[in-house]
Amino acid sequence: MTSLVPFEAGLLLAMATPNQASNPLVQLIPFALVLAIFYFVILLPMRRRQKKVQEFLSALKVGDKVITSGGLYGSVAKLGDQSVQLQVAQNVRVEVSRAAIVGYQGQEPVVDAPHG
């Protein structure tokens, strides 16, 4: 009869009881991995885009030629906290929400236009 070394006995015991609870930290690894992927693929780029849009909207000044999300071209005539007055033609001014301005005329839009 062969005698088992303590290591082999432990190995046989571990293989004999597969229903034994494993380390809870090992079970959390896939969950943490999914959260990390979600953060780096979705949340981080979204935060960067939001910051870029916020910087664009706060840097607006009178005289800037802009375009709105509705496709209206105009020149900034007056700035308010929540709205911007655009001059779209001579003696024609329209007040729009500051959030409706998506970019400068002739450049790529800073704000993604809503898809609907």
Biopython code that builds the backbone (N, CA, C, O; Angstrom):
import numpy as np
from Bio.PDB.StructureBuilder import StructureBuilder

atoms = [
    (1, "MET", "N", (0.835, -1.169, 0.000)),
    (1, "MET", "CA", (0.000, 0.000, 0.000)),
    (1, "MET", "C", (0.883, 1.236, 0.000)),
    (1, "MET", "O", (1.899, 1.292, 0.693)),
    (2, "THR", "N", (0.477, 2.238, -0.797)),
    (2, "THR", "CA", (1.287, 3.451, -0.888)),
    (2, "THR", "C", (0.760, 4.491, 0.081)),
    (2, "THR", "O", (-0.442, 4.603, 0.324)),
    (3, "SER", "N", (1.679, 5.230, 0.613)),
    (3, "SER", "CA", (1.261, 6.301, 1.518)),
    (3, "SER", "C", (1.236, 7.616, 0.734)),
    (3, "SER", "O", (2.077, 7.852, -0.134)),
    (4, "LEU", "N", (0.287, 8.440, 1.046)),
    (4, "LEU", "CA", (0.144, 9.722, 0.354)),
    (4, "LEU", "C", (0.895, 10.797, 1.115)),
    (4, "LEU", "O", (0.869, 10.861, 2.345)),
    (5, "VAL", "N", (1.548, 11.617, 0.364)),
    (5, "VAL", "CA", (2.207, 12.788, 0.935)),
    (5, "VAL", "C", (1.096, 13.793, 1.266)),
    (5, "VAL", "O", (0.084, 13.811, 0.566)),
    (6, "PRO", "N", (1.242, 14.623, 2.294)),
    (6, "PRO", "CA", (0.174, 15.557, 2.675)),
    (6, "PRO", "C", (-0.318, 16.434, 1.516)),
    (6, "PRO", "O", (-1.506, 16.748, 1.441)),
    (7, "PHE", "N", (0.582, 16.829, 0.617)),
    (7, "PHE", "CA", (0.174, 17.655, -0.525)),
    (7, "PHE", "C", (-0.781, 16.896, -1.441)),
    (7, "PHE", "O", (-1.799, 17.433, -1.877)),
    (8, "GLU", "N", (-0.444, 15.658, -1.721)),
    (8, "GLU", "CA", (-1.290, 14.840, -2.589)),
    (8, "GLU", "C", (-2.638, 14.562, -1.927)),
    (8, "GLU", "O", (-3.666, 14.510, -2.601)),
    (9, "ALA", "N", (-2.629, 14.386, -0.623)),
    (9, "ALA", "CA", (-3.878, 14.142, 0.090)),
    (9, "ALA", "C", (-4.776, 15.362, 0.002)),
    (9, "ALA", "O", (-5.986, 15.231, -0.185)),
    (10, "GLY", "N", (-4.199, 16.543, 0.134)),
    (10, "GLY", "CA", (-4.970, 17.781, 0.011)),
    (10, "GLY", "C", (-5.511, 17.955, -1.392)),
    (10, "GLY", "O", (-6.640, 18.413, -1.573)),
    (11, "LEU", "N", (-4.712, 17.593, -2.392)),
    (11, "LEU", "CA", (-5.132, 17.690, -3.774)),
    (11, "LEU", "C", (-6.309, 16.751, -4.055)),
    (11, "LEU", "O", (-7.273, 17.133, -4.719)),
    (12, "LEU", "N", (-6.222, 15.542, -3.553)),
    (12, "LEU", "CA", (-7.313, 14.584, -3.728)),
    (12, "LEU", "C", (-8.567, 15.053, -3.009)),
    (12, "LEU", "O", (-9.676, 14.870, -3.511)),
    (13, "LEU", "N", (-8.399, 15.657, -1.836)),
    (13, "LEU", "CA", (-9.539, 16.163, -1.085)),
    (13, "LEU", "C", (-10.214, 17.308, -1.831)),
    (13, "LEU", "O", (-11.442, 17.385, -1.865)),
    (14, "ALA", "N", (-9.424, 18.195, -2.429)),
    (14, "ALA", "CA", (-9.975, 19.320, -3.175)),
    (14, "ALA", "C", (-10.715, 18.842, -4.406)),
    (14, "ALA", "O", (-11.749, 19.409, -4.759)),
    (15, "MET", "N", (-10.210, 17.813, -5.068)),
    (15, "MET", "CA", (-10.869, 17.292, -6.253)),
    (15, "MET", "C", (-12.121, 16.503, -5.885)),
    (15, "MET", "O", (-13.042, 16.394, -6.695)),
    (16, "ALA", "N", (-12.167, 15.958, -4.687)),
    (16, "ALA", "CA", (-13.293, 15.122, -4.282)),
    (16, "ALA", "C", (-14.506, 15.961, -3.890)),
    (16, "ALA", "O", (-15.629, 15.456, -3.905)),
    (17, "THR", "N", (-14.305, 17.237, -3.538)),
    (17, "THR", "CA", (-15.420, 18.081, -3.102)),
    (17, "THR", "C", (-15.562, 19.281, -4.039)),
    (17, "THR", "O", (-15.149, 20.383, -3.679)),
    (18, "PRO", "N", (-16.130, 19.099, -5.223)),
    (18, "PRO", "CA", (-16.252, 20.221, -6.158)),
    (18, "PRO", "C", (-17.318, 21.227, -5.745)),
    (18, "PRO", "O", (-17.278, 22.360, -6.226)),
    (19, "ASN", "N", (-18.246, 20.889, -4.903)),
    (19, "ASN", "CA", (-19.299, 21.803, -4.485)),
    (19, "ASN", "C", (-18.865, 22.728, -3.355)),
    (19, "ASN", "O", (-19.644, 23.554, -2.880)),
    (20, "GLN", "N", (-17.653, 22.584, -2.947)),
    (20, "GLN", "CA", (-17.143, 23.414, -1.862)),
    (20, "GLN", "C", (-17.090, 24.869, -2.332)),
    (20, "GLN", "O", (-16.689, 25.133, -3.465)),
    (21, "ALA", "N", (-17.488, 25.811, -1.481)),
    (21, "ALA", "CA", (-17.514, 27.233, -1.843)),
    (21, "ALA", "C", (-16.099, 27.731, -2.112)),
    (21, "ALA", "O", (-15.177, 27.487, -1.333)),
    (22, "SER", "N", (-15.947, 28.437, -3.234)),
    (22, "SER", "CA", (-14.637, 28.994, -3.554)),
    (22, "SER", "C", (-14.521, 30.389, -2.942)),
    (22, "SER", "O", (-15.467, 30.906, -2.349)),
    (23, "ASN", "N", (-13.368, 30.969, -3.097)),
    (23, "ASN", "CA", (-13.084, 32.276, -2.539)),
    (23, "ASN", "C", (-14.040, 33.315, -3.148)),
    (23, "ASN", "O", (-14.138, 33.398, -4.372)),
    (24, "PRO", "N", (-14.743, 34.105, -2.332)),
    (24, "PRO", "CA", (-15.689, 35.093, -2.875)),
    (24, "PRO", "C", (-15.004, 36.162, -3.731)),
    (24, "PRO", "O", (-15.625, 36.716, -4.638)),
    (25, "LEU", "N", (-13.756, 36.451, -3.458)),
    (25, "LEU", "CA", (-13.047, 37.447, -4.265)),
    (25, "LEU", "C", (-12.871, 36.961, -5.696)),
    (25, "LEU", "O", (-12.934, 37.760, -6.630)),
    (26, "VAL", "N", (-12.655, 35.682, -5.880)),
    (26, "VAL", "CA", (-12.498, 35.120, -7.219)),
    (26, "VAL", "C", (-13.812, 35.253, -7.992)),
    (26, "VAL", "O", (-13.804, 35.450, -9.207)),
    (27, "GLN", "N", (-14.923, 35.145, -7.294)),
    (27, "GLN", "CA", (-16.225, 35.266, -7.944)),
    (27, "GLN", "C", (-16.518, 36.705, -8.369)),
    (27, "GLN", "O", (-17.316, 36.929, -9.280)),
    (28, "LEU", "N", (-15.882, 37.682, -7.718)),
    (28, "LEU", "CA", (-16.112, 39.087, -8.047)),
    (28, "LEU", "C", (-15.260, 39.575, -9.219)),
    (28, "LEU", "O", (-15.520, 40.652, -9.754)),
    (29, "ILE", "N", (-14.264, 38.817, -9.621)),
    (29, "ILE", "CA", (-13.371, 39.245, -10.701)),
    (29, "ILE", "C", (-14.124, 39.499, -12.010)),
    (29, "ILE", "O", (-13.902, 40.544, -12.622)),
    (30, "PRO", "N", (-14.998, 38.607, -12.472)),
    (30, "PRO", "CA", (-15.716, 38.909, -13.719)),
    (30, "PRO", "C", (-16.587, 40.163, -13.619)),
    (30, "PRO", "O", (-16.672, 40.944, -14.567)),
    (31, "PHE", "N", (-17.230, 40.350, -12.470)),
    (31, "PHE", "CA", (-18.053, 41.539, -12.257)),
    (31, "PHE", "C", (-17.208, 42.806, -12.311)),
    (31, "PHE", "O", (-17.600, 43.789, -12.939)),
    (32, "ALA", "N", (-16.055, 42.785, -11.656)),
    (32, "ALA", "CA", (-15.154, 43.942, -11.668)),
    (32, "ALA", "C", (-14.623, 44.202, -13.070)),
    (32, "ALA", "O", (-14.451, 45.353, -13.471)),
    (33, "LEU", "N", (-14.368, 43.152, -13.801)),
    (33, "LEU", "CA", (-13.892, 43.285, -15.178)),
    (33, "LEU", "C", (-14.948, 43.947, -16.056)),
    (33, "LEU", "O", (-14.617, 44.816, -16.863)),
    (34, "VAL", "N", (-16.194, 43.559, -15.915)),
    (34, "VAL", "CA", (-17.280, 44.164, -16.686)),
    (34, "VAL", "C", (-17.427, 45.638, -16.327)),
    (34, "VAL", "O", (-17.608, 46.474, -17.212)),
    (35, "LEU", "N", (-17.351, 45.965, -15.038)),
    (35, "LEU", "CA", (-17.438, 47.361, -14.614)),
    (35, "LEU", "C", (-16.293, 48.194, -15.188)),
    (35, "LEU", "O", (-16.509, 49.322, -15.630)),
    (36, "ALA", "N", (-15.089, 47.648, -15.185)),
    (36, "ALA", "CA", (-13.936, 48.373, -15.724)),
    (36, "ALA", "C", (-14.099, 48.616, -17.217)),
    (36, "ALA", "O", (-13.808, 49.710, -17.702)),
    (37, "ILE", "N", (-14.555, 47.620, -17.940)),
    (37, "ILE", "CA", (-14.772, 47.780, -19.382)),
    (37, "ILE", "C", (-15.855, 48.829, -19.637)),
    (37, "ILE", "O", (-15.698, 49.684, -20.508)),
    (38, "PHE", "N", (-16.947, 48.767, -18.881)),
    (38, "PHE", "CA", (-18.031, 49.743, -19.001)),
    (38, "PHE", "C", (-17.507, 51.156, -18.763)),
    (38, "PHE", "O", (-17.851, 52.081, -19.497)),
    (39, "TYR", "N", (-16.675, 51.320, -17.738)),
    (39, "TYR", "CA", (-16.147, 52.644, -17.405)),
    (39, "TYR", "C", (-15.266, 53.176, -18.535)),
    (39, "TYR", "O", (-15.437, 54.316, -18.967)),
    (40, "PHE", "N", (-14.332, 52.366, -19.012)),
    (40, "PHE", "CA", (-13.381, 52.848, -20.005)),
    (40, "PHE", "C", (-13.976, 52.970, -21.403)),
    (40, "PHE", "O", (-13.500, 53.776, -22.202)),
    (41, "VAL", "N", (-14.995, 52.193, -21.711)),
    (41, "VAL", "CA", (-15.568, 52.234, -23.055)),
    (41, "VAL", "C", (-16.716, 53.244, -23.152)),
    (41, "VAL", "O", (-16.900, 53.867, -24.197)),
    (42, "ILE", "N", (-17.484, 53.411, -22.081)),
    (42, "ILE", "CA", (-18.667, 54.263, -22.160)),
    (42, "ILE", "C", (-18.544, 55.538, -21.318)),
    (42, "ILE", "O", (-18.684, 56.641, -21.847)),
    (43, "LEU", "N", (-18.290, 55.399, -20.041)),
    (43, "LEU", "CA", (-18.334, 56.560, -19.152)),
    (43, "LEU", "C", (-17.197, 57.555, -19.377)),
    (43, "LEU", "O", (-17.447, 58.759, -19.420)),
    (44, "LEU", "N", (-15.981, 57.096, -19.520)),
    (44, "LEU", "CA", (-14.848, 58.005, -19.671)),
    (44, "LEU", "C", (-14.957, 58.840, -20.944)),
    (44, "LEU", "O", (-14.786, 60.057, -20.870)),
    (45, "PRO", "N", (-15.234, 58.246, -22.118)),
    (45, "PRO", "CA", (-15.394, 59.087, -23.308)),
    (45, "PRO", "C", (-16.577, 60.054, -23.198)),
    (45, "PRO", "O", (-16.513, 61.171, -23.710)),
    (46, "MET", "N", (-17.655, 59.628, -22.534)),
    (46, "MET", "CA", (-18.805, 60.496, -22.373)),
    (46, "MET", "C", (-18.450, 61.707, -21.503)),
    (46, "MET", "O", (-18.862, 62.828, -21.802)),
    (47, "ARG", "N", (-17.700, 61.486, -20.449)),
    (47, "ARG", "CA", (-17.275, 62.601, -19.584)),
    (47, "ARG", "C", (-16.357, 63.555, -20.326)),
    (47, "ARG", "O", (-16.473, 64.772, -20.179)),
    (48, "ARG", "N", (-15.442, 63.010, -21.127)),
    (48, "ARG", "CA", (-14.547, 63.866, -21.918)),
    (48, "ARG", "C", (-15.340, 64.715, -22.902)),
    (48, "ARG", "O", (-15.063, 65.903, -23.066)),
    (49, "ARG", "N", (-16.334, 64.103, -23.560)),
    (49, "ARG", "CA", (-17.159, 64.833, -24.531)),
    (49, "ARG", "C", (-17.958, 65.924, -23.823)),
    (49, "ARG", "O", (-18.065, 67.042, -24.328)),
    (50, "GLN", "N", (-18.522, 65.603, -22.648)),
    (50, "GLN", "CA", (-19.282, 66.596, -21.886)),
    (50, "GLN", "C", (-18.406, 67.783, -21.501)),
    (50, "GLN", "O", (-18.835, 68.934, -21.580)),
    (51, "LYS", "N", (-17.183, 67.496, -21.087)),
    (51, "LYS", "CA", (-16.263, 68.558, -20.698)),
    (51, "LYS", "C", (-15.930, 69.444, -21.892)),
    (51, "LYS", "O", (-15.873, 70.667, -21.767)),
    (52, "LYS", "N", (-15.711, 68.822, -23.053)),
    (52, "LYS", "CA", (-15.401, 69.569, -24.271)),
    (52, "LYS", "C", (-16.567, 70.468, -24.668)),
    (52, "LYS", "O", (-16.357, 71.619, -25.051)),
    (53, "VAL", "N", (-17.792, 69.954, -24.582)),
    (53, "VAL", "CA", (-18.989, 70.732, -24.915)),
    (53, "VAL", "C", (-19.147, 71.889, -23.944)),
    (53, "VAL", "O", (-19.445, 73.011, -24.355)),
    (54, "GLN", "N", (-18.950, 71.623, -22.659)),
    (54, "GLN", "CA", (-19.086, 72.672, -21.646)),
    (54, "GLN", "C", (-18.065, 73.781, -21.872)),
    (54, "GLN", "O", (-18.391, 74.961, -21.745)),
    (55, "GLU", "N", (-16.834, 73.410, -22.203)),
    (55, "GLU", "CA", (-15.803, 74.412, -22.482)),
    (55, "GLU", "C", (-16.174, 75.235, -23.713)),
    (55, "GLU", "O", (-15.981, 76.451, -23.726)),
    (56, "PHE", "N", (-16.708, 74.578, -24.749)),
    (56, "PHE", "CA", (-17.127, 75.280, -25.966)),
    (56, "PHE", "C", (-18.222, 76.294, -25.655)),
    (56, "PHE", "O", (-18.144, 77.450, -26.073)),
    (57, "LEU", "N", (-19.253, 75.853, -24.913)),
    (57, "LEU", "CA", (-20.380, 76.739, -24.628)),
    (57, "LEU", "C", (-19.974, 77.906, -23.727)),
    (57, "LEU", "O", (-20.501, 79.008, -23.880)),
    (58, "SER", "N", (-19.050, 77.685, -22.795)),
    (58, "SER", "CA", (-18.638, 78.792, -21.935)),
    (58, "SER", "C", (-17.677, 79.746, -22.644)),
    (58, "SER", "O", (-17.499, 80.881, -22.200)),
    (59, "ALA", "N", (-17.054, 79.303, -23.740)),
    (59, "ALA", "CA", (-16.116, 80.159, -24.473)),
    (59, "ALA", "C", (-16.805, 80.986, -25.556)),
    (59, "ALA", "O", (-16.147, 81.765, -26.245)),
    (60, "LEU", "N", (-18.120, 80.829, -25.716)),
    (60, "LEU", "CA", (-18.824, 81.618, -26.731)),
    (60, "LEU", "C", (-18.712, 83.100, -26.418)),
    (60, "LEU", "O", (-18.757, 83.506, -25.256)),
    (61, "LYS", "N", (-18.566, 83.904, -27.466)),
    (61, "LYS", "CA", (-18.497, 85.353, -27.277)),
    (61, "LYS", "C", (-19.274, 86.046, -28.394)),
    (61, "LYS", "O", (-19.556, 85.442, -29.429)),
    (62, "VAL", "N", (-19.610, 87.286, -28.183)),
    (62, "VAL", "CA", (-20.352, 88.066, -29.160)),
    (62, "VAL", "C", (-19.538, 88.139, -30.449)),
    (62, "VAL", "O", (-18.339, 88.416, -30.434)),
    (63, "GLY", "N", (-20.221, 87.882, -31.564)),
    (63, "GLY", "CA", (-19.565, 87.931, -32.867)),
    (63, "GLY", "C", (-19.214, 86.563, -33.424)),
    (63, "GLY", "O", (-18.918, 86.447, -34.613)),
    (64, "ASP", "N", (-19.238, 85.527, -32.601)),
    (64, "ASP", "CA", (-18.944, 84.174, -33.090)),
    (64, "ASP", "C", (-20.021, 83.742, -34.080)),
    (64, "ASP", "O", (-21.210, 83.959, -33.845)),
    (65, "LYS", "N", (-19.611, 83.141, -35.170)),
    (65, "LYS", "CA", (-20.551, 82.614, -36.158)),
    (65, "LYS", "C", (-20.768, 81.142, -35.835)),
    (65, "LYS", "O", (-19.840, 80.336, -35.889)),
    (66, "VAL", "N", (-22.019, 80.805, -35.494)),
    (66, "VAL", "CA", (-22.332, 79.465, -34.988)),
    (66, "VAL", "C", (-23.477, 78.845, -35.769)),
    (66, "VAL", "O", (-24.134, 79.500, -36.578)),
    (67, "ILE", "N", (-23.696, 77.560, -35.504)),
    (67, "ILE", "CA", (-24.834, 76.827, -36.058)),
    (67, "ILE", "C", (-25.542, 76.128, -34.898)),
    (67, "ILE", "O", (-24.911, 75.667, -33.947)),
    (68, "THR", "N", (-26.864, 76.064, -35.004)),
    (68, "THR", "CA", (-27.650, 75.421, -33.947)),
    (68, "THR", "C", (-27.965, 73.984, -34.330)),
    (68, "THR", "O", (-27.717, 73.563, -35.460)),
    (69, "SER", "N", (-28.510, 73.243, -33.389)),
    (69, "SER", "CA", (-28.885, 71.852, -33.649)),
    (69, "SER", "C", (-30.016, 71.760, -34.661)),
    (69, "SER", "O", (-30.198, 70.715, -35.285)),
    (70, "GLY", "N", (-30.772, 72.824, -34.834)),
    (70, "GLY", "CA", (-31.845, 72.854, -35.821)),
    (70, "GLY", "C", (-31.372, 73.292, -37.197)),
    (70, "GLY", "O", (-32.169, 73.352, -38.133)),
    (71, "GLY", "N", (-30.080, 73.600, -37.334)),
    (71, "GLY", "CA", (-29.531, 73.993, -38.629)),
    (71, "GLY", "C", (-29.581, 75.483, -38.893)),
    (71, "GLY", "O", (-29.376, 75.910, -40.029)),
    (72, "LEU", "N", (-29.844, 76.279, -37.886)),
    (72, "LEU", "CA", (-29.923, 77.727, -38.038)),
    (72, "LEU", "C", (-28.525, 78.325, -37.917)),
    (72, "LEU", "O", (-27.833, 78.112, -36.921)),
    (73, "TYR", "N", (-28.117, 79.076, -38.943)),
    (73, "TYR", "CA", (-26.821, 79.754, -38.928)),
    (73, "TYR", "C", (-27.020, 81.172, -38.437)),
    (73, "TYR", "O", (-27.993, 81.831, -38.801)),
    (74, "GLY", "N", (-26.096, 81.642, -37.610)),
    (74, "GLY", "CA", (-26.211, 83.008, -37.134)),
    (74, "GLY", "C", (-24.952, 83.462, -36.439)),
    (74, "GLY", "O", (-24.017, 82.691, -36.220)),
    (75, "SER", "N", (-24.954, 84.725, -36.104)),
    (75, "SER", "CA", (-23.841, 85.334, -35.396)),
    (75, "SER", "C", (-24.313, 85.691, -33.989)),
    (75, "SER", "O", (-25.406, 86.233, -33.828)),
    (76, "VAL", "N", (-23.518, 85.401, -32.984)),
    (76, "VAL", "CA", (-23.901, 85.663, -31.598)),
    (76, "VAL", "C", (-23.977, 87.169, -31.388)),
    (76, "VAL", "O", (-22.994, 87.885, -31.580)),
    (77, "ALA", "N", (-25.169, 87.645, -30.988)),
    (77, "ALA", "CA", (-25.381, 89.069, -30.756)),
    (77, "ALA", "C", (-25.394, 89.399, -29.266)),
    (77, "ALA", "O", (-24.969, 90.479, -28.857)),
    (78, "LYS", "N", (-25.887, 88.456, -28.458)),
    (78, "LYS", "CA", (-26.003, 88.704, -27.020)),
    (78, "LYS", "C", (-25.953, 87.366, -26.302)),
    (78, "LYS", "O", (-26.524, 86.381, -26.770)),
    (79, "LEU", "N", (-25.269, 87.334, -25.168)),
    (79, "LEU", "CA", (-25.141, 86.105, -24.384)),
    (79, "LEU", "C", (-25.892, 86.231, -23.067)),
    (79, "LEU", "O", (-25.791, 87.246, -22.377)),
    (80, "GLY", "N", (-26.638, 85.201, -22.730)),
    (80, "GLY", "CA", (-27.296, 85.119, -21.433)),
    (80, "GLY", "C", (-26.799, 83.876, -20.717)),
    (80, "GLY", "O", (-25.972, 83.139, -21.253)),
    (81, "ASP", "N", (-27.294, 83.640, -19.514)),
    (81, "ASP", "CA", (-26.876, 82.450, -18.767)),
    (81, "ASP", "C", (-27.362, 81.177, -19.442)),
    (81, "ASP", "O", (-26.597, 80.228, -19.611)),
    (82, "GLN", "N", (-28.640, 81.155, -19.832)),
    (82, "GLN", "CA", (-29.238, 79.959, -20.413)),
    (82, "GLN", "C", (-29.530, 80.094, -21.896)),
    (82, "GLN", "O", (-29.814, 79.098, -22.561)),
    (83, "SER", "N", (-29.465, 81.312, -22.426)),
    (83, "SER", "CA", (-29.825, 81.515, -23.829)),
    (83, "SER", "C", (-28.799, 82.388, -24.535)),
    (83, "SER", "O", (-27.970, 83.050, -23.910)),
    (84, "VAL", "N", (-28.887, 82.366, -25.860)),
    (84, "VAL", "CA", (-28.011, 83.157, -26.714)),
    (84, "VAL", "C", (-28.884, 83.816, -27.760)),
    (84, "VAL", "O", (-29.778, 83.182, -28.322)),
    (85, "GLN", "N", (-28.629, 85.080, -28.021)),
    (85, "GLN", "CA", (-29.367, 85.771, -29.067)),
    (85, "GLN", "C", (-28.515, 85.737, -30.336)),
    (85, "GLN", "O", (-27.378, 86.209, -30.351)),
    (86, "LEU", "N", (-29.088, 85.166, -31.404)),
    (86, "LEU", "CA", (-28.385, 85.056, -32.677)),
    (86, "LEU", "C", (-28.954, 86.046, -33.670)),
    (86, "LEU", "O", (-30.169, 86.223, -33.768)),
    (87, "GLN", "N", (-28.073, 86.682, -34.399)),
    (87, "GLN", "CA", (-28.516, 87.528, -35.495)),
    (87, "GLN", "C", (-28.436, 86.667, -36.746)),
    (87, "GLN", "O", (-27.348, 86.285, -37.176)),
    (88, "VAL", "N", (-29.601, 86.359, -37.335)),
    (88, "VAL", "CA", (-29.657, 85.464, -38.487)),
    (88, "VAL", "C", (-29.732, 86.228, -39.799)),
    (88, "VAL", "O", (-29.421, 85.669, -40.851)),
    (89, "ALA", "N", (-30.131, 87.478, -39.763)),
    (89, "ALA", "CA", (-30.162, 88.362, -40.930)),
    (89, "ALA", "C", (-30.108, 89.792, -40.391)),
    (89, "ALA", "O", (-30.160, 90.011, -39.180)),
    (90, "GLN", "N", (-30.006, 90.752, -41.292)),
    (90, "GLN", "CA", (-29.957, 92.138, -40.835)),
    (90, "GLN", "C", (-31.260, 92.481, -40.117)),
    (90, "GLN", "O", (-32.347, 92.293, -40.663)),
    (91, "ASN", "N", (-31.142, 92.981, -38.903)),
    (91, "ASN", "CA", (-32.270, 93.348, -38.045)),
    (91, "ASN", "C", (-33.173, 92.165, -37.678)),
    (91, "ASN", "O", (-34.330, 92.373, -37.311)),
    (92, "VAL", "N", (-32.679, 90.953, -37.769)),
    (92, "VAL", "CA", (-33.440, 89.768, -37.366)),
    (92, "VAL", "C", (-32.639, 89.007, -36.316)),
    (92, "VAL", "O", (-31.573, 88.456, -36.593)),
    (93, "ARG", "N", (-33.181, 88.997, -35.115)),
    (93, "ARG", "CA", (-32.508, 88.282, -34.016)),
    (93, "ARG", "C", (-33.441, 87.222, -33.448)),
    (93, "ARG", "O", (-34.646, 87.430, -33.306)),
    (94, "VAL", "N", (-32.837, 86.067, -33.125)),
    (94, "VAL", "CA", (-33.578, 84.944, -32.577)),
    (94, "VAL", "C", (-32.890, 84.519, -31.289)),
    (94, "VAL", "O", (-31.664, 84.419, -31.228)),
    (95, "GLU", "N", (-33.691, 84.271, -30.268)),
    (95, "GLU", "CA", (-33.118, 83.790, -29.010)),
    (95, "GLU", "C", (-33.257, 82.273, -28.954)),
    (95, "GLU", "O", (-34.353, 81.733, -29.106)),
    (96, "VAL", "N", (-32.136, 81.592, -28.734)),
    (96, "VAL", "CA", (-32.121, 80.126, -28.663)),
    (96, "VAL", "C", (-31.444, 79.699, -27.370)),
    (96, "VAL", "O", (-30.711, 80.464, -26.744)),
    (97, "SER", "N", (-31.706, 78.482, -26.997)),
    (97, "SER", "CA", (-31.051, 77.918, -25.816)),
    (97, "SER", "C", (-29.557, 77.802, -26.080)),
    (97, "SER", "O", (-29.135, 77.497, -27.195)),
    (98, "ARG", "N", (-28.783, 78.042, -25.073)),
    (98, "ARG", "CA", (-27.327, 77.919, -25.216)),
    (98, "ARG", "C", (-26.947, 76.489, -25.598)),
    (98, "ARG", "O", (-25.984, 76.271, -26.334)),
    (99, "ALA", "N", (-27.707, 75.522, -25.095)),
    (99, "ALA", "CA", (-27.428, 74.111, -25.380)),
    (99, "ALA", "C", (-27.751, 73.737, -26.831)),
    (99, "ALA", "O", (-27.326, 72.684, -27.305)),
    (100, "ALA", "N", (-28.501, 74.594, -27.541)),
    (100, "ALA", "CA", (-28.859, 74.305, -28.933)),
    (100, "ALA", "C", (-27.706, 74.607, -29.886)),
    (100, "ALA", "O", (-27.743, 74.188, -31.043)),
    (101, "ILE", "N", (-26.707, 75.311, -29.433)),
    (101, "ILE", "CA", (-25.577, 75.637, -30.300)),
    (101, "ILE", "C", (-24.639, 74.438, -30.331)),
    (101, "ILE", "O", (-24.171, 73.970, -29.293)),
    (102, "VAL", "N", (-24.369, 73.946, -31.549)),
    (102, "VAL", "CA", (-23.578, 72.719, -31.681)),
    (102, "VAL", "C", (-22.172, 72.948, -32.206)),
    (102, "VAL", "O", (-21.339, 72.045, -32.125)),
    (103, "GLY", "N", (-21.882, 74.121, -32.738)),
    (103, "GLY", "CA", (-20.524, 74.349, -33.226)),
    (103, "GLY", "C", (-20.394, 75.655, -33.968)),
    (103, "GLY", "O", (-21.350, 76.414, -34.129)),
    (104, "TYR", "N", (-19.172, 75.891, -34.416)),
    (104, "TYR", "CA", (-18.895, 77.072, -35.214)),
    (104, "TYR", "C", (-19.204, 76.772, -36.676)),
    (104, "TYR", "O", (-19.092, 75.629, -37.117)),
    (105, "GLN", "N", (-19.591, 77.792, -37.419)),
    (105, "GLN", "CA", (-19.872, 77.622, -38.843)),
    (105, "GLN", "C", (-18.599, 77.202, -39.570)),
    (105, "GLN", "O", (-17.523, 77.748, -39.326)),
    (106, "GLY", "N", (-18.732, 76.230, -40.462)),
    (106, "GLY", "CA", (-17.605, 75.781, -41.272)),
    (106, "GLY", "C", (-16.673, 74.814, -40.578)),
    (106, "GLY", "O", (-15.659, 74.428, -41.159)),
    (107, "GLN", "N", (-16.977, 74.410, -39.361)),
    (107, "GLN", "CA", (-16.147, 73.454, -38.627)),
    (107, "GLN", "C", (-16.999, 72.263, -38.217)),
    (107, "GLN", "O", (-18.228, 72.306, -38.259)),
    (108, "GLU", "N", (-16.309, 71.198, -37.817)),
    (108, "GLU", "CA", (-17.015, 70.009, -37.315)),
    (108, "GLU", "C", (-17.796, 70.396, -36.071)),
    (108, "GLU", "O", (-17.304, 71.179, -35.257)),
    (109, "PRO", "N", (-19.025, 69.856, -35.901)),
    (109, "PRO", "CA", (-19.795, 70.166, -34.692)),
    (109, "PRO", "C", (-19.096, 69.685, -33.426)),
    (109, "PRO", "O", (-18.530, 68.593, -33.392)),
    (110, "VAL", "N", (-19.143, 70.499, -32.405)),
    (110, "VAL", "CA", (-18.567, 70.125, -31.112)),
    (110, "VAL", "C", (-19.535, 69.205, -30.391)),
    (110, "VAL", "O", (-19.128, 68.238, -29.748)),
    (111, "VAL", "N", (-20.823, 69.514, -30.503)),
    (111, "VAL", "CA", (-21.878, 68.749, -29.849)),
    (111, "VAL", "C", (-22.445, 67.767, -30.861)),
    (111, "VAL", "O", (-22.694, 68.129, -32.011)),
    (112, "ASP", "N", (-22.650, 66.516, -30.435)),
    (112, "ASP", "CA", (-23.302, 65.547, -31.296)),
    (112, "ASP", "C", (-24.765, 65.932, -31.440)),
    (112, "ASP", "O", (-25.456, 66.165, -30.448)),
    (113, "ALA", "N", (-25.235, 65.999, -32.684)),
    (113, "ALA", "CA", (-26.641, 66.330, -32.927)),
    (113, "ALA", "C", (-27.505, 65.174, -32.440)),
    (113, "ALA", "O", (-27.150, 64.011, -32.636)),
    (114, "PRO", "N", (-28.637, 65.482, -31.806)),
    (114, "PRO", "CA", (-29.515, 64.408, -31.329)),
    (114, "PRO", "C", (-30.070, 63.606, -32.503)),
    (114, "PRO", "O", (-30.462, 64.159, -33.530)),
    (115, "HIS", "N", (-30.090, 62.282, -32.318)),
    (115, "HIS", "CA", (-30.637, 61.403, -33.345)),
    (115, "HIS", "C", (-32.064, 61.063, -32.962)),
    (115, "HIS", "O", (-32.327, 60.673, -31.824)),
    (116, "GLY", "N", (-32.961, 61.203, -33.872)),
    (116, "GLY", "CA", (-34.337, 60.930, -33.495)),
    (116, "GLY", "C", (-35.109, 60.492, -34.600)),
    (116, "GLY", "O", (-36.300, 60.217, -34.451)),
]
sb = StructureBuilder()
sb.init_structure("model")
sb.init_model(0)
sb.init_chain("A")
sb.init_seg("    ")
for serial, (resi, resn, name, xyz) in enumerate(atoms, 1):
    if name == "N":
        sb.init_residue(resn, " ", resi, " ")
    sb.init_atom(name, np.array(xyz, "f"), 0.0, 1.0, " ", f" {name:<3s}", serial, name[0])
structure = sb.get_structure()
